[in-house]
Amino acid sequence: MPSQFVHCHLHTEYSLLDGHSRIPALIERARQLEMPAIAITDHGAMYGVVEFYLQAKEAGVKPIIGVEAYVATAASRTATRSWTATSRISSCWRRMRKATGTSSGSPRSPTSTAFTTSPASIARS
């Protein structure tokens, strides 16, 4: 019987400091457990998204693309809250890439507003 569990907060080797899991092993384990889907939510980076997406699709596991971001006030510029956003549509994925600086190669300021109009599913961690 296929599992009904979907891991929606998961860090890979691309999540600096706390990511340990390698994408091929994650996807293979999700396939073995017959999980219908699995998410990638690395810390402030989306460098592993393409590898994750392609391998999940190949294994028959629905890939959920996301990112964990830290939110700071304009006054303090110190991250005070952690948020996880997952993409349902491609325009949201583009906004996540913009917010993390993945599309331009340069980091965004902690006061970036790229998520404010996004149709993402956002949950406080």
Steps between C-alpha positions, in 0.01 A plus 500: 500500500646840403589738780280804556787691664659787308814662640444875451799642691821339386856629467750353257875526466442841339367641829814631664572416864209263559448311176645153483274295274610433147227539239540158328472320837198709603313430180583130512378474861177686415447258211566198726246629752253566215463864601280688251706821525796659676609861546835677492520802734867591531606805701500808278629313197349325203813354346380140534153555353570387143681182608223429754219561250648285223586208727162506676311504169712212370424298815126568478493718813330841474761771572391796713732798458556730796744705701540590867555871540578725792305820542649811659355838575635796305621660824694207644613318184535197728300193411237444765260252341532199278247435221469213257344564160412235244412565139177387333559671166802604293454875557530439873821301442643798309416727794672263744810497279493880492466525879792267564723658237526169312392655170739795510796352683488768769339472844186699572458736790319361804214742429426358154132512403513225239270277708234759578290452186593140440234224482724282716399288792682661792530351847684630802762255624 
